């Protein structure tokens, strides 16, 4: 197979340990290294450079979509190096792309330092579990660790629906069927409709964006399938609001009823820089209960933080407590904890009580 011009950058990215390569017309290529942007010594890219780097590496039908719509995603594999998730876009300055390295090695829950209480999710029989957080917060990595744990311990049939497939799961005790949007199915709704007919025990839905996909995920969870889904929210209460608010107001009460009945857990995750280099996840953990079900049904999601603080014995933890723990263990800078905290006044007060001065500029 002849080498594409982009491959040299991707090999360099792997060697340097960068997570992303940013290409945009009017700028030189930039790596993201340990969370910081790090320009490569290379000329400023023009349209011809960009097309020359990316078109040969992009499947022709995807390139056509990109030219027509200004947006496309796919996975690119460089044999013996790594797989990459490619997002092509157009922006005000012109053409752009981000290539993210997909770690081929599945990390275990222990390697990710996930709290022991997260293991509860691996033994659920049915219902809905939502893993949430901003783009690039490590949701896929956490989910793959949970699936790997279940795959090692339980004989189940998994169907995953992803865009693109990130971690490839071999069959261990479970049978794992992985589908990619594009090559294997037109969209999440179609793929999910097919998956429900394939006698699954567990379905992983990579993105729950639209009412159709969310509704089908809720229905599958009601029939006793265990459904894992991801959303771009940064706390458990916002996650519940997001699911409900996707629907028109005349349907929200019904959706609350179903969601209250099936929701078994929410893991909200944010990634922060470690003091000693690398990244660490702060996690908010909420587990399903009859108390949670009635808060959801009554539209009182603002009371969920109170539920989390009284549920510590069950392994629940709030985002801000998770951040405080990382500060106490000297893993992250206090300023990072303040930037990512949900209640900034409380966090500032807590830090001041410990004699830590933080700037009021939250660095956004």
C-alpha positions as CSV (number, residue, x, y, z in Angstrom):
1,X,0.0,0.0,0.0
2,X,1.6,3.3,-1.0
3,X,2.1,5.9,1.7
4,X,-0.2,8.9,1.9
5,X,1.4,12.2,2.7
6,X,-0.6,12.5,5.9
7,X,1.0,9.3,7.2
8,X,4.3,11.1,8.0
9,X,2.5,13.5,10.3
10,X,0.6,10.6,11.9
11,X,3.8,8.7,12.7
12,X,5.3,11.8,14.2
13,X,2.2,12.3,16.2
14,X,2.4,8.7,17.6
15,X,6.2,9.1,18.3
16,X,5.7,12.4,20.2
17,X,2.8,11.1,22.2
18,X,0.3,13.7,20.9
19,X,-3.4,13.1,21.1
20,X,-4.6,15.2,18.2
21,X,-3.3,16.7,14.9
22,X,-5.0,20.0,13.9
23,X,-4.8,21.0,10.2
24,X,-6.3,24.3,9.0
25,X,-5.7,26.4,6.0
26,X,-3.8,29.6,6.9
27,X,-1.8,27.9,9.8
28,X,1.0,25.4,10.1
29,X,-0.1,21.9,11.5
30,X,-0.5,21.8,15.3
31,X,-0.3,18.9,17.7
32,X,-2.2,18.6,21.0
33,X,0.3,17.4,23.5
34,X,-0.7,16.8,27.1
35,X,-3.7,19.1,26.7
36,X,-1.6,22.0,25.2
37,X,-1.4,23.1,21.5
38,X,2.0,22.7,20.1
39,X,2.8,23.9,16.6
40,X,4.9,21.8,14.3
41,X,7.8,23.4,12.4
42,X,6.2,23.3,9.0
43,X,4.9,25.8,6.4
44,X,1.5,27.5,6.7
45,X,-1.0,25.3,4.8
46,X,-2.9,26.5,1.8
47,X,-5.9,24.8,0.1
48,X,-3.6,22.6,-2.1
49,X,-1.6,21.4,0.9
50,X,-4.8,20.5,2.8
51,X,-6.4,18.7,-0.1
52,X,-3.1,16.9,-0.9
53,X,-2.8,15.7,2.7
54,X,-6.4,14.6,3.3
55,X,-8.1,13.7,0.0
56,X,-5.9,10.6,-0.7
57,X,-6.5,9.3,2.9
58,X,-10.3,9.8,2.7
59,X,-12.8,7.3,1.2
60,X,-14.1,8.9,-2.0
61,X,-17.8,8.9,-0.9
62,X,-16.9,10.6,2.3
63,X,-14.8,13.2,0.5
64,X,-17.9,13.9,-1.7
65,X,-20.0,14.4,1.4
66,X,-17.4,16.8,2.9
67,X,-17.3,18.9,-0.3
68,X,-21.1,19.0,-0.4
69,X,-21.9,19.6,3.3
70,X,-18.6,20.9,4.8
71,X,-18.5,18.2,7.5
72,X,-17.5,14.6,7.6
73,X,-16.2,11.9,10.0
74,X,-14.4,8.6,9.5
75,X,-11.8,6.3,10.9
76,X,-8.4,6.0,9.2
77,X,-6.1,3.1,10.0
78,X,-2.3,3.3,9.6
79,X,-1.2,-0.4,9.8
80,X,1.3,-1.0,12.6
81,X,0.9,2.6,13.9
82,X,-2.6,3.3,15.1
83,X,-6.2,4.1,14.1
84,X,-7.3,7.7,13.9
85,X,-10.7,9.4,14.1
86,X,-10.8,12.1,11.4
87,X,-13.2,15.0,11.5
88,X,-13.2,17.2,8.4
89,X,-14.9,20.6,8.6
90,X,-15.0,24.0,6.9
91,X,-14.6,27.2,9.0
92,X,-14.3,30.9,8.4
93,X,-10.6,30.7,7.3
94,X,-11.3,27.7,5.0
95,X,-10.8,24.0,5.2
96,X,-9.9,22.3,8.5
97,X,-9.5,18.8,10.0
98,X,-8.7,17.2,13.4
99,X,-7.2,13.7,13.5
100,X,-7.4,12.1,16.9
101,X,-5.4,9.0,17.8
102,X,-7.6,6.1,18.9
103,X,-5.7,4.0,21.4
104,X,-5.9,0.4,20.2
105,X,-5.2,-1.0,23.7
106,X,-8.3,-1.1,25.8
107,X,-7.5,0.2,29.3
108,X,-8.9,-1.6,32.3
109,X,-11.0,0.1,35.0
110,X,-8.1,-0.3,37.3
111,X,-5.6,1.4,34.9
112,X,-8.0,4.3,34.5
113,X,-8.3,4.6,38.3
114,X,-12.1,4.5,38.1
115,X,-13.7,4.4,41.5
116,X,-14.5,0.9,42.7
117,X,-18.2,1.8,42.8
118,X,-18.3,2.1,39.0
119,X,-18.1,-1.8,38.9
120,X,-21.8,-1.9,40.0
121,X,-22.7,-0.9,36.5
122,X,-21.0,-4.1,35.1
123,X,-23.6,-6.3,36.9
124,X,-26.8,-4.6,35.9
125,X,-29.4,-6.7,34.2
126,X,-31.2,-4.0,32.2
127,X,-32.0,-0.3,32.1
128,X,-30.2,2.8,30.9
129,X,-26.7,4.1,31.9
130,X,-25.5,7.4,30.5
131,X,-21.8,8.4,30.3
132,X,-21.5,12.1,29.7
133,X,-19.0,14.9,29.4
134,X,-17.7,17.4,26.9
135,X,-16.0,16.3,23.6
136,X,-12.6,14.8,24.3
137,X,-13.3,14.1,28.0
138,X,-12.6,10.3,27.7
139,X,-16.2,9.0,27.6
140,X,-15.3,6.3,25.0
141,X,-12.3,5.2,27.0
142,X,-14.3,4.8,30.2
143,X,-17.1,3.0,28.3
144,X,-14.7,0.6,26.7
145,X,-13.2,-0.2,30.1
146,X,-16.7,-1.0,31.4
147,X,-17.5,-3.1,28.4
148,X,-14.2,-4.9,28.7
149,X,-14.9,-5.7,32.4
150,X,-18.3,-7.1,31.5
151,X,-16.9,-9.0,28.5
152,X,-14.4,-10.7,30.8
153,X,-16.9,-11.7,33.5
154,X,-20.3,-12.3,31.9
155,X,-21.6,-14.3,28.9
156,X,-23.6,-11.6,27.1
157,X,-24.4,-10.5,23.6
158,X,-23.2,-6.9,23.0
159,X,-24.2,-4.8,20.0
160,X,-22.3,-1.5,19.8
161,X,-23.3,1.3,17.4
162,X,-20.5,3.8,17.0
163,X,-19.4,6.7,14.7
164,X,-16.6,5.6,14.1
165,X,-15.7,2.4,16.0
166,X,-13.0,3.4,18.4
167,X,-12.0,0.4,20.5
168,X,-12.2,-3.1,18.9
169,X,-13.4,-5.6,21.5
170,X,-12.5,-9.3,20.9
171,X,-15.0,-11.9,22.0
172,X,-14.0,-13.1,25.5
173,X,-16.9,-14.5,27.6
174,X,-19.3,-12.3,25.6
175,X,-20.1,-12.1,21.9
176,X,-19.5,-8.5,20.7
177,X,-21.0,-7.2,17.4
178,X,-19.7,-3.7,16.5
179,X,-21.4,-1.5,13.9
180,X,-20.1,1.7,12.4
181,X,-22.4,4.4,11.1
182,X,-21.6,4.8,7.4
183,X,-20.2,1.4,6.4
184,X,-22.7,-0.7,8.3
185,X,-25.8,1.5,8.8
186,X,-27.1,4.8,7.6
187,X,-27.6,6.4,11.0
188,X,-28.0,5.7,14.8
189,X,-31.8,5.3,14.6
190,X,-31.7,2.7,11.8
191,X,-28.8,0.8,13.5
192,X,-30.6,0.9,16.9
193,X,-33.8,-0.4,15.3
194,X,-31.9,-3.3,13.8
195,X,-29.9,-4.0,17.0
196,X,-33.1,-4.4,19.1
197,X,-34.1,-7.3,16.8
198,X,-30.8,-9.2,17.3
199,X,-31.5,-10.5,20.8
200,X,-28.9,-8.3,22.5
201,X,-28.3,-8.2,26.3
202,X,-26.4,-4.9,26.0
203,X,-26.5,-2.1,23.4
204,X,-24.0,0.7,23.3
205,X,-25.3,3.8,21.5
206,X,-22.4,6.1,20.7
207,X,-24.4,9.3,20.4
208,X,-27.9,10.0,21.7
209,X,-28.6,13.3,19.8
210,X,-32.1,13.2,18.4
211,X,-35.5,12.3,19.8
212,X,-35.8,9.1,17.6
213,X,-32.6,7.6,18.9
214,X,-33.3,8.6,22.5
215,X,-36.8,7.2,22.4
216,X,-35.6,3.9,21.0
217,X,-32.9,3.7,23.6
218,X,-35.5,4.3,26.3
219,X,-37.8,1.6,24.8
220,X,-35.0,-0.9,24.6
221,X,-34.1,-0.3,28.2
222,X,-37.8,-0.8,29.2
223,X,-37.8,-4.2,27.5
224,X,-34.9,-5.3,29.8
225,X,-31.9,-4.6,27.5
226,X,-29.0,-2.8,29.3
227,X,-28.4,0.3,27.2
228,X,-25.3,2.5,27.5
229,X,-25.4,5.9,25.8
230,X,-23.3,9.0,25.7
231,X,-24.3,12.7,25.8
232,X,-22.4,16.0,25.9
233,X,-23.4,17.3,29.3
234,X,-21.2,17.9,32.4
235,X,-23.4,16.9,35.3
236,X,-26.0,14.3,36.2
237,X,-28.9,16.8,36.6
238,X,-28.1,18.5,33.2
239,X,-28.0,15.1,31.6
240,X,-31.6,14.3,32.7
241,X,-32.8,17.8,31.6
242,X,-31.1,17.3,28.2
243,X,-32.8,13.9,27.6
244,X,-36.2,15.3,28.5
245,X,-35.8,18.7,26.7
246,X,-35.1,17.0,23.3
247,X,-38.8,16.2,23.2
248,X,-41.7,18.6,22.5
249,X,-43.3,19.9,25.7
250,X,-46.5,17.9,25.3
251,X,-44.4,14.7,25.5
252,X,-42.0,15.6,28.3
253,X,-44.1,14.2,31.2
254,X,-44.3,10.8,29.5
255,X,-40.6,10.8,28.8
256,X,-39.9,11.7,32.5
257,X,-42.0,8.7,33.6
258,X,-40.1,6.3,31.3
259,X,-36.7,7.8,32.1
260,X,-37.4,7.6,35.9
261,X,-38.2,4.0,35.5
262,X,-35.2,2.9,33.5
263,X,-32.3,5.1,34.5
264,X,-29.8,3.0,36.4
265,X,-26.8,5.3,36.4
266,X,-25.1,8.5,35.2
267,X,-21.3,9.0,35.0
268,X,-20.4,12.6,34.1
269,X,-16.8,13.0,33.3
270,X,-14.3,15.8,32.7
271,X,-10.6,15.5,31.9
272,X,-8.0,17.7,33.7
273,X,-4.2,18.1,33.4
274,X,-2.2,16.2,36.0
275,X,0.5,18.2,37.8
276,X,3.0,15.6,36.8
277,X,1.9,15.4,33.2
278,X,-0.8,13.4,31.4
279,X,-4.5,13.7,32.1
280,X,-6.9,12.5,34.9
281,X,-10.7,12.2,34.9
282,X,-12.9,13.8,37.5
283,X,-16.2,11.8,37.7
284,X,-19.7,12.5,39.1
285,X,-21.5,9.3,39.8
286,X,-25.3,8.9,40.3
287,X,-27.1,5.6,40.7
288,X,-30.7,4.8,40.0
289,X,-33.1,4.5,43.0
290,X,-36.8,5.0,43.7
291,X,-35.9,8.5,45.1
292,X,-34.2,9.4,41.8
293,X,-37.2,8.0,39.8
294,X,-39.6,10.2,41.7
295,X,-37.4,13.3,41.3
296,X,-37.2,12.7,37.6
297,X,-41.0,12.1,37.3
298,X,-41.7,15.3,39.2
299,X,-39.3,17.4,37.1
300,X,-37.1,18.1,40.2
301,X,-33.8,17.4,38.6
302,X,-32.3,20.4,40.5
303,X,-32.6,18.3,43.7
304,X,-30.3,15.6,42.3
305,X,-27.1,17.1,43.7
306,X,-28.7,16.7,47.2
307,X,-29.4,13.0,46.4
308,X,-25.8,12.5,45.4
309,X,-24.5,13.9,48.6
310,X,-26.7,11.7,50.7
311,X,-25.7,8.6,48.5
312,X,-22.0,8.6,49.3
313,X,-22.3,5.2,51.1
314,X,-23.6,3.7,47.8
315,X,-20.5,5.1,46.0
316,X,-22.1,8.2,44.6
317,X,-19.9,11.3,44.3
318,X,-20.6,14.8,43.0
319,X,-18.3,16.4,40.4
320,X,-17.1,19.1,42.8
321,X,-16.3,16.5,45.5
322,X,-14.4,14.5,42.9
323,X,-12.4,17.7,42.0
324,X,-11.7,18.4,45.7
325,X,-10.4,14.8,46.1
326,X,-7.9,15.4,43.3
327,X,-6.8,18.7,44.8
328,X,-6.3,17.0,48.2
329,X,-4.3,14.2,46.6
330,X,-2.1,16.8,44.9
331,X,-3.0,15.4,41.5
332,X,-4.3,18.6,39.9
333,X,-3.8,22.4,40.4
334,X,-6.4,24.2,42.5
335,X,-7.0,26.6,39.6
336,X,-8.0,23.6,37.3
337,X,-10.5,22.4,40.0
338,X,-12.1,25.9,40.1
339,X,-12.3,26.1,36.3
340,X,-14.1,22.7,36.0
341,X,-16.3,23.1,39.1
342,X,-20.0,23.3,38.9
343,X,-20.5,25.6,41.9
344,X,-17.6,28.0,41.5
345,X,-18.4,30.1,44.6
346,X,-18.4,27.1,46.9
347,X,-15.2,25.8,45.3
348,X,-13.5,29.2,45.7
349,X,-14.6,29.3,49.4
350,X,-13.3,25.8,50.0
351,X,-9.9,26.6,48.4
352,X,-9.6,29.9,50.4
353,X,-10.3,28.0,53.6
354,X,-7.2,25.9,52.7
355,X,-5.2,29.0,52.2
356,X,-5.1,28.6,48.4
357,X,-5.4,31.9,46.5
358,X,-7.0,31.4,43.0
359,X,-7.4,34.1,40.4
360,X,-11.0,35.2,39.7
361,X,-10.4,34.9,36.0
362,X,-11.6,31.4,35.4
363,X,-9.4,31.0,32.4
364,X,-12.2,30.5,29.9
